Amino acid sequence: MIDSQLLRDLRRRFPDRSAERRTAPLLPGRQVVPSLWVSDGPAPEGVWERLRREHAESGRWPLLLAPGSDATQLEARDLGLEPGEPGEPGGPGEFRSDRYEVAALLSGWWEKSVLWCPSGDPQDRADLLETLAPYVDTWPGPAPAPAPAPRRDPQECADRLARQLLRARPALRIGLVRADDGAHALAACGWNGTNGHGDTGEIAAVLHSWQHRFGARLVGVGADSLELSVAAPPGSREEALLVAAEHAAFCPDNLFQAEEGLAGYAEELVDAVHWGFWWD
């Protein structure tokens, strides 16, 4: 049975009831925040792909949600949401990627978070710089889009990842956000699961850039994690090193959990069609 609030919204948007026919039947659910509807129970396999196909007409981007709580009636904090007020930095509202300089964001995070050595000990500093080789303490700049053009269809890659995530984690919920794409969806619902590393708009701006450069699509969202499909991953170690540096700046925990430093992390990104991020 389709959620009543979602149904009323769809009827306003589509008076001919075509959206109701396309979207039903959905699991029971509710609006957790004004922009985000969440199912009360687990998402059946196949529902994400169906809703993704309907996105062009429904205007709602689907997300597989991993709440930090087992409660049926989820609260915003269970999903890493701190929406704030419309128009506030990191709050919900219209997202415009042209307000952000992604290279400057990544460079700033590299300086602030990746190069930060809390102990100040010279040996710890030397170990940190060894972890960042070959770039040491220099931000290498953003990675270019791979050449040639993507060999895979971004939507098919996203569908495949959705199936994989649901098979591995059958308790995932389904969410719907009124948004143009995954980056806009993240900004619209005010996701803030980075433990203070970046605000919602900044994180969304990087995702928006990856959508265009690497055919990335946001599929899964947890209270402190993101899951992206990637249609055009780096195809060589050289390309992957630049992407790895972006990942390190975007989510330093990804780098510092890798056993072989930046170079080892880059090896894992060659031809990888799934990028996962987790902020400790």
C-alpha positions in Angstrom: 0.0 0.0 0.0 1.4 3.4 -1.0 2.1 5.9 1.8 -0.7 8.4 2.1 1.4 11.5 2.3 3.4 10.4 -0.8 0.2 9.6 -2.6 -1.2 13.0 -1.9 2.0 14.6 -3.2 2.0 12.5 -6.3 -1.6 13.4 -7.0 -0.8 17.1 -6.8 2.1 16.6 -9.2 0.3 14.2 -11.6 -3.5 15.0 -11.6 -4.1 12.3 -14.2 -3.0 9.7 -11.5 -0.3 8.3 -13.8 2.3 8.7 -11.2 0.2 6.7 -8.7 0.0 3.8 -11.2 3.7 4.0 -11.8 4.8 4.1 -8.2 2.4 1.8 -6.4 2.6 -0.5 -4.8 5.2 0.8 -2.3 5.8 -0.5 1.2 4.1 1.5 4.0 6.3 4.4 5.1 6.3 8.0 6.1 8.1 11.3 5.6 11.1 11.4 7.9 11.9 15.0 6.9 9.8 17.0 4.4 11.9 16.0 1.4 12.5 12.3 2.3 10.0 9.4 2.4 11.2 6.2 4.0 9.7 2.7 4.0 8.8 1.3 7.4 10.3 -2.1 6.5 13.0 -3.6 4.3 13.1 -2.8 0.6 12.3 -5.8 -1.6 14.8 -6.7 -4.3 14.0 -4.9 -7.5 12.2 -1.9 -6.1 15.3 0.4 -6.3 15.7 -0.3 -10.1 12.0 0.2 -10.6 12.0 3.6 -8.9 15.1 4.6 -10.6 13.5 3.9 -14.0 10.5 6.0 -12.9 12.6 8.9 -11.7 12.3 10.9 -15.0 8.5 11.0 -14.5 8.2 10.9 -10.7 10.9 13.4 -9.9 12.0 11.3 -6.9 15.4 9.7 -6.6 15.5 6.4 -4.8 18.1 5.6 -2.1 18.8 2.4 -0.2 19.0 3.5 3.4 21.0 1.9 6.2 19.7 3.5 9.4 21.7 3.5 12.6 18.7 2.1 14.5 16.4 -0.9 14.3 13.3 1.1 15.2 10.4 1.0 12.7 9.6 4.7 13.2 12.9 6.2 12.3 13.9 9.7 13.3 16.1 12.0 11.1 19.2 11.3 13.3 18.9 7.6 12.6 19.8 8.3 9.0 22.5 10.9 9.6 20.1 13.8 8.8 20.5 17.2 10.3 18.4 19.3 8.0 18.4 22.6 9.8 16.5 25.4 8.2 16.1 25.9 4.4 18.9 28.1 3.1 21.4 27.4 5.9 24.8 26.0 5.0 24.4 22.2 5.0 20.6 22.6 5.3 17.9 21.5 2.9 17.0 23.6 -0.1 17.9 24.1 -3.8 21.4 22.7 -4.5 23.6 24.5 -7.0 26.8 22.8 -7.8 28.2 26.1 -9.4 28.4 27.6 -5.9 31.3 25.2 -5.1 34.8 24.9 -6.5 35.4 21.1 -6.1 39.2 21.3 -6.6 39.4 23.9 -3.8 37.3 21.8 -1.5 39.4 18.7 -2.0 42.6 20.6 -1.7 41.4 22.2 1.6 40.4 18.9 3.0 43.7 17.4 2.1 45.6 20.2 4.0 43.2 20.1 7.0 42.5 16.4 7.4 44.9 14.2 5.4 48.1 16.1 6.4 47.1 16.6 10.0 49.4 14.8 12.4 47.8 15.1 15.9 50.9 14.0 17.9 53.3 16.4 16.2 56.0 13.8 16.6 58.6 13.9 13.8 58.5 10.1 13.3 54.7 10.1 13.1 54.9 12.9 10.6 57.4 10.9 8.5 55.1 7.8 8.7 52.2 10.0 7.5 54.1 11.3 4.5 55.1 7.8 3.6 51.5 6.8 3.6 50.7 9.5 1.1 53.5 8.6 -1.4 53.9 9.4 -4.2 52.3 12.8 -3.4 53.9 13.3 0.0 52.6 16.7 1.2 51.5 18.1 -2.2 47.9 18.0 -3.3 48.1 16.5 -6.9 45.0 18.2 -8.2 41.7 16.7 -9.4 41.6 13.5 -11.5 40.5 13.9 -15.1 37.6 11.9 -16.5 38.9 8.6 -17.8 39.5 8.3 -21.5 37.9 6.8 -23.6 34.3 7.4 -22.8 32.6 5.1 -20.2 32.3 1.5 -21.3 29.4 0.9 -19.1 25.9 2.4 -18.8 25.7 4.4 -15.5 22.1 3.4 -14.8 22.8 -0.3 -15.3 25.8 -0.1 -13.0 23.6 1.6 -10.4 20.9 -1.1 -10.7 23.6 -3.8 -10.3 25.0 -2.2 -7.2 21.5 -1.9 -5.7 20.9 -5.6 -6.2 24.3 -6.4 -4.6 23.6 -4.2 -1.6 20.2 -5.7 -0.9 21.4 -9.2 -1.2 24.2 -8.5 1.3 22.1 -6.4 3.6 18.4 -7.4 3.3 17.3 -5.0 6.1 18.0 -1.9 4.0 15.1 0.5 3.7 14.0 2.3 0.5 13.9 6.1 0.5 12.5 8.6 -2.0 13.8 12.2 -2.4 12.4 14.8 -4.7 15.6 15.6 -6.6 17.2 15.6 -10.0 19.9 13.0 -9.1 21.7 11.5 -6.2 23.9 14.5 -5.4 20.8 16.8 -5.3 19.0 14.1 -3.2 21.7 14.1 -0.6 21.6 17.9 -0.3 17.8 18.0 -0.3 17.4 15.8 2.7 20.2 17.4 4.6 22.5 14.4 5.1 25.3 15.2 7.5 27.1 11.9 8.3 30.7 12.9 7.8 31.4 13.5 11.5 32.1 17.2 10.8 34.3 16.7 7.8 32.2 18.6 5.3 28.7 20.1 5.2 25.9 18.7 3.1 26.4 21.1 0.1 30.1 20.4 0.0 29.7 16.7 0.0 27.0 16.9 -2.7 29.2 19.1 -4.8 31.9 16.4 -4.9 29.3 13.8 -5.7 28.0 15.9 -8.5 31.5 16.2 -10.0 32.0 12.5 -9.8 28.7 11.9 -11.5 29.9 13.8 -14.6 33.6 12.6 -14.5 33.1 9.0 -13.6 29.5 8.1 -14.2 29.0 7.8 -10.5 25.5 7.3 -9.0 24.5 7.5 -5.4 22.7 4.3 -4.5 23.1 3.8 -0.7 23.2 6.1 2.3 23.9 5.2 5.9 24.0 7.3 9.0 27.8 7.7 8.4 28.4 6.1 5.0 27.7 6.4 1.2 27.6 3.8 -1.5 28.2 4.8 -5.2 28.2 2.9 -8.4 30.8 3.9 -10.9 30.5 3.4 -14.7 33.9 4.9 -15.7 36.4 4.0 -13.0 40.1 4.6 -13.4 41.6 2.0 -15.7 45.3 2.2 -14.8 47.4 2.7 -11.6 48.4 6.2 -12.8 44.7 7.3 -13.1 43.7 5.5 -9.9 46.4 7.4 -7.9 44.7 10.7 -8.6 41.3 9.3 -7.8 42.7 7.8 -4.6 43.9 11.3 -3.5 40.4 12.6 -4.1 38.9 9.8 -2.0 41.5 10.5 0.8 40.5 14.2 0.9 36.8 13.4 0.7 36.9 10.7 3.3 40.3 10.4 5.1 39.1 7.3 7.0 39.1 5.4 3.7 42.8 6.0 3.3 43.8 5.5 6.9 42.0 2.1 7.0 44.0 0.9 4.0 47.0 -1.3 4.8 49.3 -0.2 2.0 48.7 3.6 2.1 47.6 5.7 -0.8 49.3 3.5 -3.4 47.7 0.4 -2.1 44.3 2.0 -2.0 44.7 3.2 -5.6 45.3 -0.4 -6.7 41.9 -1.3 -5.3 40.3 1.4 -7.4 41.5 0.2 -10.8 38.3 -0.9 -12.6 36.3 -0.8 -9.4 32.6 -0.1 -10.1 31.7 0.4 -6.5 33.0 3.2 -4.3 32.1 3.0 -0.6 32.8 5.7 2.0 32.6 5.5 5.8 33.4 8.3 8.3 34.4 7.1 11.7 
